[in-house]
């Protein structure tokens, strides 16, 4: 069985794993697209996070497409995303409260748009991402010219 990206027609980089995740969670490219678009609609309307994003993103369609590819890779193991999220987040004026807010909006959106198993699946990954990005941001703010330590 091969897992297909229902929006671009490209096959998953790991088709058996992707198919198993889709079967277990009810997630697929269409659900992830709705999740990403719904989540960022909330972000844009949010009094705390909205201005941070508005200062940096003027053309939302490319960003949303990149985030759909990101979540496809993270949630379905498709390998569609090939970016580097850490460097784009470390210069942002954000702290732990922003990550908490981001996670809260993400959880709400996932619970509304995904199956319970799908919401749990993406939420666990979102929590890991938030932790990693928060650590990177804190380290960058403490020593902006330092090379991050991976040890």
KEVEXLUM-505348 format. One record per residue: residue number from 0; y, x, z of N, C-alpha, C in turn. Coordinates in steps of 0.1 Angstrom, whole numbers, plus 5000, padded with zeros to 4 digits. Example, Ala and Ser with C-alpha at 12.3 -4.5 7.8 and 13.67 -1.06 7.14 Angstrom:
2
{ropa=0, n_yy=4943, n_xx=5132, n_zz=5078, ca_yy=4955, ca_xx=5123, ca_zz=5078, c_yy=4967, c_xx=5132, c_zz=5078} .
{ropa=1, n_yy=4978, n_xx=5128, n_zz=5071, ca_yy=4989, ca_xx=5137, ca_zz=5071, c_yy=5000, c_xx=5129, c_zz=5079} .
END
This chain:
151
{ropa=0, n_yy=4988, n_xx=5008, n_zz=5000, ca_yy=5000, ca_xx=5000, ca_zz=5000, c_yy=5012, c_xx=5009, c_zz=5000} .
{ropa=1, n_yy=5022, n_xx=5006, n_zz=4991, ca_yy=5034, ca_xx=5014, ca_zz=4991, c_yy=5046, c_xx=5005, c_zz=4996} .
{ropa=2, n_yy=5054, n_xx=5011, n_zz=5004, ca_yy=5066, ca_xx=5004, ca_zz=5008, c_yy=5078, c_xx=5007, c_zz=4999} .
{ropa=3, n_yy=5083, n_xx=4996, n_zz=4994, ca_yy=5094, ca_xx=4998, ca_zz=4984, c_yy=5108, c_xx=4994, c_zz=4991} .
{ropa=4, n_yy=5118, n_xx=5002, n_zz=4987, ca_yy=5132, ca_xx=4998, ca_zz=4991, c_yy=5136, c_xx=4986, c_zz=4982} .
{ropa=5, n_yy=5137, n_xx=4975, n_zz=4989, ca_yy=5140, ca_xx=4963, ca_zz=4981, c_yy=5153, c_xx=4962, c_zz=4975} .
{ropa=6, n_yy=5163, n_xx=4971, n_zz=4979, ca_yy=5176, ca_xx=4971, ca_zz=4973, c_yy=5177, c_xx=4981, c_zz=4962} .
{ropa=7, n_yy=5171, n_xx=4992, n_zz=4962, ca_yy=5172, ca_xx=5002, ca_zz=4951, c_yy=5160, c_xx=5004, c_zz=4943} .
{ropa=8, n_yy=5149, n_xx=4999, n_zz=4948, ca_yy=5136, ca_xx=5000, ca_zz=4941, c_yy=5129, c_xx=5013, c_zz=4943} .
{ropa=9, n_yy=5135, n_xx=5022, n_zz=4951, ca_yy=5129, ca_xx=5035, ca_zz=4953, c_yy=5118, c_xx=5034, c_zz=4963} .
{ropa=10, n_yy=5108, n_xx=5042, n_zz=4961, ca_yy=5096, ca_xx=5042, ca_zz=4970, c_yy=5100, c_xx=5050, c_zz=4983} .
{ropa=11, n_yy=5094, n_xx=5047, n_zz=4994, ca_yy=5096, ca_xx=5054, ca_zz=5006, c_yy=5090, c_xx=5068, c_zz=5005} .
{ropa=12, n_yy=5096, n_xx=5077, n_zz=5012, ca_yy=5091, ca_xx=5091, ca_zz=5013, c_yy=5078, c_xx=5091, c_zz=5021} .
{ropa=13, n_yy=5076, n_xx=5081, n_zz=5029, ca_yy=5063, ca_xx=5081, ca_zz=5037, c_yy=5058, c_xx=5066, c_zz=5037} .
{ropa=14, n_yy=5052, n_xx=5063, n_zz=5025, ca_yy=5049, ca_xx=5048, ca_zz=5023, c_yy=5040, c_xx=5042, c_zz=5033} .
{ropa=15, n_yy=5029, n_xx=5049, n_zz=5038, ca_yy=5020, ca_xx=5043, ca_zz=5047, c_yy=5027, c_xx=5040, c_zz=5061} .
{ropa=16, n_yy=5035, n_xx=5050, n_zz=5065, ca_yy=5042, ca_xx=5049, ca_zz=5078, c_yy=5053, c_xx=5037, c_zz=5077} .
{ropa=17, n_yy=5060, n_xx=5037, n_zz=5066, ca_yy=5070, ca_xx=5027, ca_zz=5064, c_yy=5063, c_xx=5013, c_zz=5063} .
{ropa=18, n_yy=5052, n_xx=5012, n_zz=5056, ca_yy=5046, ca_xx=4999, ca_zz=5055, c_yy=5041, c_xx=4994, c_zz=5069} .
{ropa=19, n_yy=5036, n_xx=5003, n_zz=5077, ca_yy=5031, ca_xx=5000, ca_zz=5091, c_yy=5043, c_xx=4995, c_zz=5100} .
{ropa=20, n_yy=5054, n_xx=5002, n_zz=5099, ca_yy=5065, ca_xx=4999, ca_zz=5107, c_yy=5070, c_xx=4985, c_zz=5103} .
{ropa=21, n_yy=5071, n_xx=4983, n_zz=5090, ca_yy=5076, ca_xx=4970, ca_zz=5085, c_yy=5067, c_xx=4958, c_zz=5090} .
{ropa=22, n_yy=5054, n_xx=4961, n_zz=5089, ca_yy=5044, ca_xx=4950, ca_zz=5094, c_yy=5045, c_xx=4948, c_zz=5109} .
{ropa=23, n_yy=5048, n_xx=4958, n_zz=5116, ca_yy=5048, ca_xx=4957, ca_zz=5131, c_yy=5061, c_xx=4951, c_zz=5136} .
{ropa=24, n_yy=5072, n_xx=4953, n_zz=5129, ca_yy=5086, ca_xx=4950, ca_zz=5133, c_yy=5093, c_xx=4938, c_zz=5126} .
{ropa=25, n_yy=5088, n_xx=4936, n_zz=5114, ca_yy=5095, ca_xx=4926, ca_zz=5106, c_yy=5107, c_xx=4931, c_zz=5099} .
{ropa=26, n_yy=5110, n_xx=4944, n_zz=5101, ca_yy=5121, ca_xx=4951, ca_zz=5094, c_yy=5118, c_xx=4954, c_zz=5080} .
{ropa=27, n_yy=5128, n_xx=4953, n_zz=5072, ca_yy=5127, ca_xx=4957, ca_zz=5058, c_yy=5142, c_xx=4961, c_zz=5054} .
{ropa=28, n_yy=5143, n_xx=4965, n_zz=5041, ca_yy=5157, ca_xx=4969, ca_zz=5037, c_yy=5167, c_xx=4957, c_zz=5038} .
{ropa=29, n_yy=5162, n_xx=4945, n_zz=5035, ca_yy=5172, ca_xx=4934, ca_zz=5035, c_yy=5176, c_xx=4931, c_zz=5049} .
{ropa=30, n_yy=5167, n_xx=4932, n_zz=5059, ca_yy=5171, ca_xx=4930, ca_zz=5073, c_yy=5180, c_xx=4941, c_zz=5078} .
{ropa=31, n_yy=5177, n_xx=4953, n_zz=5074, ca_yy=5186, ca_xx=4964, ca_zz=5078, c_yy=5200, c_xx=4963, c_zz=5072} .
{ropa=32, n_yy=5200, n_xx=4958, n_zz=5060, ca_yy=5213, ca_xx=4956, ca_zz=5053, c_yy=5221, c_xx=4946, c_zz=5061} .
{ropa=33, n_yy=5215, n_xx=4935, n_zz=5065, ca_yy=5222, ca_xx=4924, ca_zz=5073, c_yy=5226, c_xx=4930, c_zz=5086} .
{ropa=34, n_yy=5217, n_xx=4938, n_zz=5092, ca_yy=5220, ca_xx=4944, ca_zz=5105, c_yy=5233, c_xx=4953, c_zz=5104} .
{ropa=35, n_yy=5233, n_xx=4962, n_zz=5094, ca_yy=5244, ca_xx=4972, ca_zz=5093, c_yy=5257, c_xx=4964, c_zz=5090} .
{ropa=36, n_yy=5256, n_xx=4955, n_zz=5081, ca_yy=5269, ca_xx=4947, ca_zz=5077, c_yy=5273, c_xx=4939, c_zz=5089} .
{ropa=37, n_yy=5264, n_xx=4932, n_zz=5096, ca_yy=5268, ca_xx=4924, ca_zz=5108, c_yy=5274, c_xx=4933, c_zz=5119} .
{ropa=38, n_yy=5267, n_xx=4944, n_zz=5121, ca_yy=5272, ca_xx=4953, ca_zz=5132, c_yy=5285, c_xx=4959, c_zz=5129} .
{ropa=39, n_yy=5288, n_xx=4963, n_zz=5117, ca_yy=5301, ca_xx=4969, ca_zz=5114, c_yy=5312, c_xx=4958, c_zz=5113} .
{ropa=40, n_yy=5308, n_xx=4946, n_zz=5110, ca_yy=5318, ca_xx=4935, ca_zz=5111, c_yy=5323, c_xx=4934, c_zz=5125} .
{ropa=41, n_yy=5313, n_xx=4935, n_zz=5135, ca_yy=5317, ca_xx=4935, ca_zz=5149, c_yy=5325, c_xx=4947, c_zz=5153} .
{ropa=42, n_yy=5321, n_xx=4958, n_zz=5148, ca_yy=5329, ca_xx=4971, ca_zz=5151, c_yy=5343, c_xx=4969, c_zz=5146} .
{ropa=43, n_yy=5345, n_xx=4964, n_zz=5134, ca_yy=5358, ca_xx=4963, ca_zz=5128, c_yy=5367, c_xx=4953, c_zz=5136} .
{ropa=44, n_yy=5361, n_xx=4943, n_zz=5141, ca_yy=5368, ca_xx=4933, ca_zz=5149, c_yy=5370, c_xx=4937, c_zz=5164} .
{ropa=45, n_yy=5364, n_xx=4947, n_zz=5168, ca_yy=5364, ca_xx=4951, ca_zz=5182, c_yy=5377, c_xx=4958, c_zz=5185} .
{ropa=46, n_yy=5383, n_xx=4954, n_zz=5197, ca_yy=5396, ca_xx=4960, ca_zz=5200, c_yy=5396, c_xx=4974, c_zz=5204} .
{ropa=47, n_yy=5384, n_xx=4979, n_zz=5209, ca_yy=5383, ca_xx=4993, ca_zz=5213, c_yy=5379, c_xx=5002, c_zz=5202} .
{ropa=48, n_yy=5368, n_xx=4998, n_zz=5195, ca_yy=5362, ca_xx=5006, ca_zz=5184, c_yy=5368, c_xx=5004, c_zz=5171} .
{ropa=49, n_yy=5373, n_xx=4992, n_zz=5168, ca_yy=5379, ca_xx=4989, ca_zz=5155, c_yy=5390, c_xx=4999, c_zz=5151} .
{ropa=50, n_yy=5400, n_xx=5002, n_zz=5159, ca_yy=5410, ca_xx=5011, ca_zz=5155, c_yy=5405, c_xx=5026, c_zz=5152} .
{ropa=51, n_yy=5395, n_xx=5030, n_zz=5159, ca_yy=5389, ca_xx=5043, ca_zz=5157, c_yy=5384, c_xx=5044, c_zz=5143} .
{ropa=52, n_yy=5376, n_xx=5034, n_zz=5139, ca_yy=5370, ca_xx=5033, ca_zz=5125, c_yy=5381, c_xx=5031, c_zz=5115} .
{ropa=53, n_yy=5391, n_xx=5022, n_zz=5118, ca_yy=5401, ca_xx=5019, ca_zz=5108, c_yy=5409, c_xx=5031, c_zz=5105} .
{ropa=54, n_yy=5411, n_xx=5040, n_zz=5114, ca_yy=5419, ca_xx=5053, ca_zz=5112, c_yy=5411, c_xx=5062, c_zz=5102} .
{ropa=55, n_yy=5398, n_xx=5060, n_zz=5101, ca_yy=5390, ca_xx=5070, ca_zz=5093, c_yy=5384, c_xx=5064, c_zz=5081} .
{ropa=56, n_yy=5382, n_xx=5051, n_zz=5080, ca_yy=5375, ca_xx=5045, ca_zz=5069, c_yy=5384, c_xx=5035, c_zz=5062} .
{ropa=57, n_yy=5388, n_xx=5038, n_zz=5049, ca_yy=5396, ca_xx=5029, ca_zz=5042, c_yy=5388, c_xx=5021, c_zz=5032} .
{ropa=58, n_yy=5377, n_xx=5027, n_zz=5027, ca_yy=5368, ca_xx=5020, ca_zz=5017, c_yy=5355, c_xx=5018, c_zz=5024} .
{ropa=59, n_yy=5352, n_xx=5006, n_zz=5028, ca_yy=5340, ca_xx=5003, ca_zz=5037, c_yy=5327, c_xx=5003, c_zz=5029} .
{ropa=60, n_yy=5328, n_xx=4999, n_zz=5016, ca_yy=5315, ca_xx=4998, ca_zz=5009, c_yy=5307, c_xx=5011, c_zz=5009} .
{ropa=61, n_yy=5313, n_xx=5022, n_zz=5005, ca_yy=5304, ca_xx=5035, ca_zz=5006, c_yy=5299, c_xx=5038, c_zz=5020} .
{ropa=62, n_yy=5307, n_xx=5035, n_zz=5030, ca_yy=5303, ca_xx=5038, ca_zz=5043, c_yy=5291, c_xx=5029, c_zz=5047} .
{ropa=63, n_yy=5292, n_xx=5016, n_zz=5044, ca_yy=5281, ca_xx=5006, ca_zz=5047, c_yy=5268, c_xx=5010, c_zz=5039} .
{ropa=64, n_yy=5270, n_xx=5014, n_zz=5027, ca_yy=5258, ca_xx=5018, ca_zz=5019, c_yy=5251, c_xx=5031, c_zz=5025} .
{ropa=65, n_yy=5260, n_xx=5040, n_zz=5030, ca_yy=5254, ca_xx=5052, ca_zz=5037, c_yy=5247, c_xx=5048, c_zz=5050} .
{ropa=66, n_yy=5253, n_xx=5039, n_zz=5057, ca_yy=5247, ca_xx=5034, ca_zz=5069, c_yy=5234, c_xx=5027, c_zz=5067} .
{ropa=67, n_yy=5233, n_xx=5019, n_zz=5056, ca_yy=5220, ca_xx=5012, ca_zz=5053, c_yy=5210, c_xx=5023, c_zz=5050} .
{ropa=68, n_yy=5213, n_xx=5033, n_zz=5042, ca_yy=5204, ca_xx=5044, ca_zz=5040, c_yy=5200, c_xx=5051, c_zz=5053} .
{ropa=69, n_yy=5210, n_xx=5053, n_zz=5061, ca_yy=5207, ca_xx=5060, ca_zz=5074, c_yy=5197, c_xx=5052, c_zz=5082} .
{ropa=70, n_yy=5200, n_xx=5039, n_zz=5084, ca_yy=5191, ca_xx=5031, ca_zz=5092, c_yy=5177, c_xx=5029, c_zz=5085} .
{ropa=71, n_yy=5177, n_xx=5029, n_zz=5072, ca_yy=5164, ca_xx=5029, ca_zz=5065, c_yy=5156, c_xx=5041, c_zz=5069} .
{ropa=72, n_yy=5162, n_xx=5052, n_zz=5069, ca_yy=5155, ca_xx=5065, ca_zz=5073, c_yy=5151, c_xx=5065, c_zz=5087} .
{ropa=73, n_yy=5160, n_xx=5061, n_zz=5096, ca_yy=5158, ca_xx=5061, ca_zz=5110, c_yy=5147, c_xx=5050, c_zz=5114} .
{ropa=74, n_yy=5149, n_xx=5038, n_zz=5109, ca_yy=5140, ca_xx=5027, ca_zz=5114, c_yy=5127, c_xx=5026, c_zz=5106} .
{ropa=75, n_yy=5127, n_xx=5029, n_zz=5093, ca_yy=5116, ca_xx=5027, ca_zz=5084, c_yy=5110, c_xx=5041, c_zz=5080} .
{ropa=76, n_yy=5116, n_xx=5052, n_zz=5083, ca_yy=5111, ca_xx=5065, ca_zz=5079, c_yy=5110, c_xx=5067, c_zz=5064} .
{ropa=77, n_yy=5120, n_xx=5061, n_zz=5057, ca_yy=5120, ca_xx=5062, ca_zz=5042, c_yy=5125, c_xx=5075, c_zz=5037} .
{ropa=78, n_yy=5133, n_xx=5082, n_zz=5045, ca_yy=5139, ca_xx=5095, ca_zz=5039, c_yy=5150, c_xx=5092, c_zz=5030} .
{ropa=79, n_yy=5157, n_xx=5081, n_zz=5030, ca_yy=5168, ca_xx=5078, ca_zz=5021, c_yy=5181, c_xx=5085, c_zz=5025} .
{ropa=80, n_yy=5183, n_xx=5088, n_zz=5037, ca_yy=5195, ca_xx=5094, ca_zz=5042, c_yy=5194, c_xx=5109, c_zz=5042} .
{ropa=81, n_yy=5205, n_xx=5115, n_zz=5037, ca_yy=5205, ca_xx=5130, ca_zz=5036, c_yy=5218, c_xx=5136, c_zz=5041} .
{ropa=82, n_yy=5224, n_xx=5129, n_zz=5050, ca_yy=5237, ca_xx=5133, ca_zz=5055, c_yy=5236, c_xx=5141, c_zz=5068} .
{ropa=83, n_yy=5248, n_xx=5145, n_zz=5074, ca_yy=5249, ca_xx=5152, ca_zz=5086, c_yy=5258, c_xx=5144, c_zz=5095} .
{ropa=84, n_yy=5253, n_xx=5136, n_zz=5104, ca_yy=5262, ca_xx=5127, ca_zz=5112, c_yy=5270, c_xx=5134, c_zz=5123} .
{ropa=85, n_yy=5264, n_xx=5145, n_zz=5128, ca_yy=5271, ca_xx=5152, ca_zz=5140, c_yy=5285, c_xx=5157, c_zz=5136} .
{ropa=86, n_yy=5286, n_xx=5165, n_zz=5125, ca_yy=5300, ca_xx=5170, ca_zz=5122, c_yy=5310, c_xx=5159, c_zz=5120} .
{ropa=87, n_yy=5306, n_xx=5147, n_zz=5115, ca_yy=5316, ca_xx=5137, ca_zz=5113, c_yy=5320, c_xx=5130, c_zz=5126} .
{ropa=88, n_yy=5312, n_xx=5131, n_zz=5136, ca_yy=5315, ca_xx=5124, ca_zz=5149, c_yy=5321, c_xx=5133, c_zz=5159} .
{ropa=89, n_yy=5319, n_xx=5146, n_zz=5159, ca_yy=5324, ca_xx=5155, ca_zz=5170, c_yy=5339, c_xx=5155, c_zz=5171} .
{ropa=90, n_yy=5347, n_xx=5154, n_zz=5160, ca_yy=5361, ca_xx=5154, ca_zz=5162, c_yy=5367, c_xx=5141, c_zz=5167} .
{ropa=91, n_yy=5360, n_xx=5130, n_zz=5168, ca_yy=5365, ca_xx=5117, ca_zz=5171, c_yy=5370, c_xx=5117, c_zz=5186} .
{ropa=92, n_yy=5380, n_xx=5109, n_zz=5188, ca_yy=5386, ca_xx=5107, ca_zz=5202, c_yy=5377, c_xx=5097, c_zz=5210} .
{ropa=93, n_yy=5365, n_xx=5101, n_zz=5213, ca_yy=5356, ca_xx=5091, ca_zz=5219, c_yy=5349, c_xx=5098, c_zz=5232} .
{ropa=94, n_yy=5344, n_xx=5089, n_zz=5240, ca_yy=5337, ca_xx=5094, ca_zz=5252, c_yy=5326, c_xx=5084, c_zz=5255} .
{ropa=95, n_yy=5320, n_xx=5085, n_zz=5267, ca_yy=5308, ca_xx=5077, ca_zz=5270, c_yy=5311, c_xx=5062, c_zz=5269} .
{ropa=96, n_yy=5323, n_xx=5058, n_zz=5273, ca_yy=5325, ca_xx=5044, ca_zz=5272, c_yy=5325, c_xx=5038, c_zz=5258} .
{ropa=97, n_yy=5329, n_xx=5047, n_zz=5248, ca_yy=5328, ca_xx=5042, ca_zz=5234, c_yy=5314, c_xx=5041, c_zz=5230} .
{ropa=98, n_yy=5305, n_xx=5050, n_zz=5234, ca_yy=5291, ca_xx=5049, ca_zz=5230, c_yy=5285, c_xx=5037, c_zz=5237} .
{ropa=99, n_yy=5288, n_xx=5034, n_zz=5249, ca_yy=5283, ca_xx=5022, ca_zz=5256, c_yy=5287, c_xx=5010, c_zz=5249} .
{ropa=100, n_yy=5300, n_xx=5009, n_zz=5244, ca_yy=5305, ca_xx=4998, ca_zz=5237, c_yy=5297, c_xx=4996, c_zz=5223} .
{ropa=101, n_yy=5296, n_xx=5008, n_zz=5216, ca_yy=5289, ca_xx=5008, ca_zz=5204, c_yy=5274, c_xx=5003, c_zz=5206} .
{ropa=102, n_yy=5268, n_xx=5008, n_zz=5216, ca_yy=5254, ca_xx=5003, ca_zz=5219, c_yy=5253, c_xx=4988, c_zz=5222} .
{ropa=103, n_yy=5263, n_xx=4983, n_zz=5230, ca_yy=5263, ca_xx=4969, ca_zz=5233, c_yy=5265, c_xx=4960, c_zz=5221} .
{ropa=104, n_yy=5274, n_xx=4964, n_zz=5212, ca_yy=5275, ca_xx=4956, ca_zz=5199, c_yy=5263, c_xx=4958, c_zz=5190} .
{ropa=105, n_yy=5257, n_xx=4969, n_zz=5190, ca_yy=5245, ca_xx=4971, ca_zz=5182, c_yy=5233, c_xx=4963, c_zz=5188} .
{ropa=106, n_yy=5231, n_xx=4963, n_zz=5201, ca_yy=5221, ca_xx=4955, ca_zz=5207, c_yy=5223, c_xx=4940, c_zz=5204} .
{ropa=107, n_yy=5235, n_xx=4935, n_zz=5205, ca_yy=5238, ca_xx=4921, ca_zz=5203, c_yy=5234, c_xx=4917, c_zz=5188} .
{ropa=108, n_yy=5238, n_xx=4926, n_zz=5179, ca_yy=5236, ca_xx=4923, ca_zz=5165, c_yy=5221, c_xx=4924, c_zz=5162} .
{ropa=109, n_yy=5214, n_xx=4934, n_zz=5167, ca_yy=5200, ca_xx=4935, ca_zz=5165, c_yy=5192, c_xx=4923, c_zz=5170} .
{ropa=110, n_yy=5196, n_xx=4919, n_zz=5182, ca_yy=5189, ca_xx=4907, ca_zz=5188, c_yy=5191, c_xx=4894, c_zz=5180} .
{ropa=111, n_yy=5203, n_xx=4893, n_zz=5174, ca_yy=5206, ca_xx=4881, ca_zz=5166, c_yy=5199, c_xx=4881, c_zz=5153} .
{ropa=112, n_yy=5198, n_xx=4893, n_zz=5147, ca_yy=5194, ca_xx=4894, ca_zz=5132, c_yy=5179, c_xx=4899, c_zz=5130} .
{ropa=113, n_yy=5173, n_xx=4904, n_zz=5140, ca_yy=5160, ca_xx=4910, ca_zz=5138, c_yy=5150, c_xx=4902, c_zz=5147} .
{ropa=114, n_yy=5137, n_xx=4904, n_zz=5143, ca_yy=5126, ca_xx=4899, ca_zz=5152, c_yy=5127, c_xx=4906, c_zz=5165} .
{ropa=115, n_yy=5121, n_xx=4901, n_zz=5176, ca_yy=5122, ca_xx=4908, ca_zz=5189, c_yy=5116, c_xx=4922, c_zz=5187} .
{ropa=116, n_yy=5105, n_xx=4924, n_zz=5180, ca_yy=5099, ca_xx=4937, ca_zz=5178, c_yy=5109, c_xx=4946, c_zz=5170} .
{ropa=117, n_yy=5115, n_xx=4940, n_zz=5160, ca_yy=5125, ca_xx=4948, ca_zz=5152, c_yy=5137, c_xx=4952, c_zz=5160} .
{ropa=118, n_yy=5142, n_xx=4943, n_zz=5168, ca_yy=5154, ca_xx=4946, ca_zz=5176, c_yy=5150, c_xx=4957, c_zz=5186} .
{ropa=119, n_yy=5139, n_xx=4956, n_zz=5192, ca_yy=5135, ca_xx=4967, ca_zz=5201, c_yy=5133, c_xx=4980, c_zz=5194} .
{ropa=120, n_yy=5128, n_xx=4980, n_zz=5182, ca_yy=5125, ca_xx=4992, ca_zz=5174, c_yy=5139, c_xx=4999, c_zz=5171} .
{ropa=121, n_yy=5148, n_xx=4992, n_zz=5166, ca_yy=5161, ca_xx=4998, ca_zz=5162, c_yy=5169, c_xx=5001, c_zz=5174} .
{ropa=122, n_yy=5168, n_xx=4994, n_zz=5185, ca_yy=5176, ca_xx=4996, ca_zz=5197, c_yy=5172, c_xx=5009, c_zz=5203} .
{ropa=123, n_yy=5159, n_xx=5012, n_zz=5204, ca_yy=5154, ca_xx=5025, ca_zz=5210, c_yy=5160, c_xx=5036, c_zz=5202} .
{ropa=124, n_yy=5160, n_xx=5035, n_zz=5189, ca_yy=5165, ca_xx=5046, ca_zz=5180, c_yy=5180, c_xx=5047, c_zz=5182} .
{ropa=125, n_yy=5187, n_xx=5036, n_zz=5183, ca_yy=5202, ca_xx=5036, ca_zz=5185, c_yy=5205, c_xx=5043, c_zz=5198} .
{ropa=126, n_yy=5198, n_xx=5040, n_zz=5208, ca_yy=5200, ca_xx=5047, ca_zz=5221, c_yy=5198, c_xx=5062, c_zz=5220} .
{ropa=127, n_yy=5188, n_xx=5066, n_zz=5213, ca_yy=5186, ca_xx=5081, ca_zz=5211, c_yy=5197, c_xx=5087, c_zz=5203} .
{ropa=128, n_yy=5201, n_xx=5080, n_zz=5193, ca_yy=5213, ca_xx=5085, ca_zz=5184, c_yy=5225, c_xx=5086, c_zz=5193} .
{ropa=129, n_yy=5228, n_xx=5076, n_zz=5201, ca_yy=5240, ca_xx=5076, ca_zz=5209, c_yy=5240, c_xx=5088, c_zz=5219} .
{ropa=130, n_yy=5228, n_xx=5090, n_zz=5225, ca_yy=5227, ca_xx=5101, ca_zz=5235, c_yy=5230, c_xx=5114, c_zz=5228} .
{ropa=131, n_yy=5223, n_xx=5116, n_zz=5216, ca_yy=5225, ca_xx=5129, ca_zz=5209, c_yy=5239, c_xx=5131, c_zz=5204} .
{ropa=132, n_yy=5245, n_xx=5121, n_zz=5199, ca_yy=5259, ca_xx=5122, ca_zz=5194, c_yy=5269, c_xx=5124, c_zz=5206} .
{ropa=133, n_yy=5266, n_xx=5117, n_zz=5217, ca_yy=5275, ca_xx=5119, ca_zz=5229, c_yy=5274, c_xx=5133, c_zz=5234} .
{ropa=134, n_yy=5262, n_xx=5139, n_zz=5234, ca_yy=5261, ca_xx=5153, ca_zz=5238, c_yy=5268, c_xx=5162, c_zz=5229} .
{ropa=135, n_yy=5267, n_xx=5160, n_zz=5216, ca_yy=5274, ca_xx=5168, ca_zz=5206, c_yy=5289, c_xx=5167, c_zz=5207} .
{ropa=136, n_yy=5294, n_xx=5155, n_zz=5210, ca_yy=5308, ca_xx=5153, ca_zz=5211, c_yy=5314, c_xx=5160, c_zz=5224} .
{ropa=137, n_yy=5307, n_xx=5158, n_zz=5235, ca_yy=5311, ca_xx=5165, ca_zz=5247, c_yy=5311, c_xx=5180, c_zz=5246} .
{ropa=138, n_yy=5301, n_xx=5185, n_zz=5239, ca_yy=5301, ca_xx=5200, ca_zz=5237, c_yy=5312, c_xx=5204, c_zz=5228} .
{ropa=139, n_yy=5315, n_xx=5197, n_zz=5218, ca_yy=5326, ca_xx=5200, ca_zz=5208, c_yy=5339, c_xx=5199, c_zz=5215} .
{ropa=140, n_yy=5341, n_xx=5189, n_zz=5224, ca_yy=5354, ca_xx=5188, ca_zz=5231, c_yy=5356, c_xx=5199, c_zz=5241} .
{ropa=141, n_yy=5345, n_xx=5204, n_zz=5247, ca_yy=5346, ca_xx=5214, ca_zz=5257, c_yy=5349, c_xx=5228, c_zz=5250} .
{ropa=142, n_yy=5343, n_xx=5230, n_zz=5239, ca_yy=5344, ca_xx=5243, ca_zz=5232, c_yy=5344, c_xx=5240, c_zz=5217} .
{ropa=143, n_yy=5356, n_xx=5236, n_zz=5212, ca_yy=5357, ca_xx=5232, ca_zz=5198, c_yy=5353, c_xx=5242, c_zz=5187} .
{ropa=144, n_yy=5354, n_xx=5255, n_zz=5190, ca_yy=5350, ca_xx=5265, ca_zz=5180, c_yy=5336, c_xx=5271, c_zz=5183} .
{ropa=145, n_yy=5329, n_xx=5266, n_zz=5193, ca_yy=5316, ca_xx=5271, ca_zz=5196, c_yy=5305, c_xx=5265, c_zz=5186} .
{ropa=146, n_yy=5295, n_xx=5273, n_zz=5183, ca_yy=5284, ca_xx=5268, ca_zz=5176, c_yy=5275, c_xx=5261, c_zz=5186} .
{ropa=147, n_yy=5271, n_xx=5249, n_zz=5183, ca_yy=5263, ca_xx=5241, ca_zz=5193, c_yy=5250, c_xx=5248, c_zz=5196} .
{ropa=148, n_yy=5246, n_xx=5248, n_zz=5208, ca_yy=5233, ca_xx=5254, ca_zz=5213, c_yy=5222, c_xx=5243, c_zz=5211} .
{ropa=149, n_yy=5212, n_xx=5248, n_zz=5205, ca_yy=5200, ca_xx=5238, ca_zz=5203, c_yy=5189, c_xx=5241, c_zz=5213} .
{ropa=150, n_yy=5192, n_xx=5249, n_zz=5222, ca_yy=5182, ca_xx=5253, ca_zz=5232, c_yy=5184, c_xx=5245, c_zz=5245} .
END
